[in-house]
């Protein structure tokens, strides 16, 4: 039963994030979620923890929907260069 529920949630995530709107949301999350920049804030462990929490959530979503964070970053960077 738990496996079926997990599969249903996985399918729901994919349905959301495989859409054009979902793709835009993923790109935004990658940009604001510290996926490609350091989370460490010298002298401020609270800010570091906050940033790392955001990063962890974004990476968890990407892994759950079987997307490579590095590939999505390349797409985001390419899109920024194109216009």
Secondary structure in CASP SS format (residue, H / E / C, confidence):
PFRMAT SS
TARGET T0000
AUTHOR 0000-0000-0000
METHOD secondary structure of the structure
MODEL  1
X C 1.00
X H 1.00
X H 1.00
X H 1.00
X H 1.00
X H 1.00
X H 1.00
X H 1.00
X H 1.00
X H 1.00
X H 1.00
X H 1.00
X H 1.00
X H 1.00
X H 1.00
X H 1.00
X H 1.00
X C 1.00
X C 1.00
X H 1.00
X H 1.00
X H 1.00
X H 1.00
X H 1.00
X H 1.00
X H 1.00
X H 1.00
X H 1.00
X H 1.00
X H 1.00
X H 1.00
X H 1.00
X C 1.00
X C 1.00
X C 1.00
X C 1.00
X C 1.00
X C 1.00
X C 1.00
X C 1.00
X C 1.00
X C 1.00
X C 1.00
X C 1.00
X H 1.00
X H 1.00
X H 1.00
X H 1.00
X H 1.00
X H 1.00
X H 1.00
X H 1.00
X H 1.00
X H 1.00
X H 1.00
X H 1.00
X H 1.00
X H 1.00
X H 1.00
X H 1.00
X H 1.00
X H 1.00
X H 1.00
X H 1.00
X C 1.00
X C 1.00
X C 1.00
X C 1.00
X H 1.00
X H 1.00
X H 1.00
X H 1.00
X H 1.00
X H 1.00
X H 1.00
X H 1.00
X H 1.00
X H 1.00
X H 1.00
X H 1.00
X H 1.00
X H 1.00
X C 1.00
END
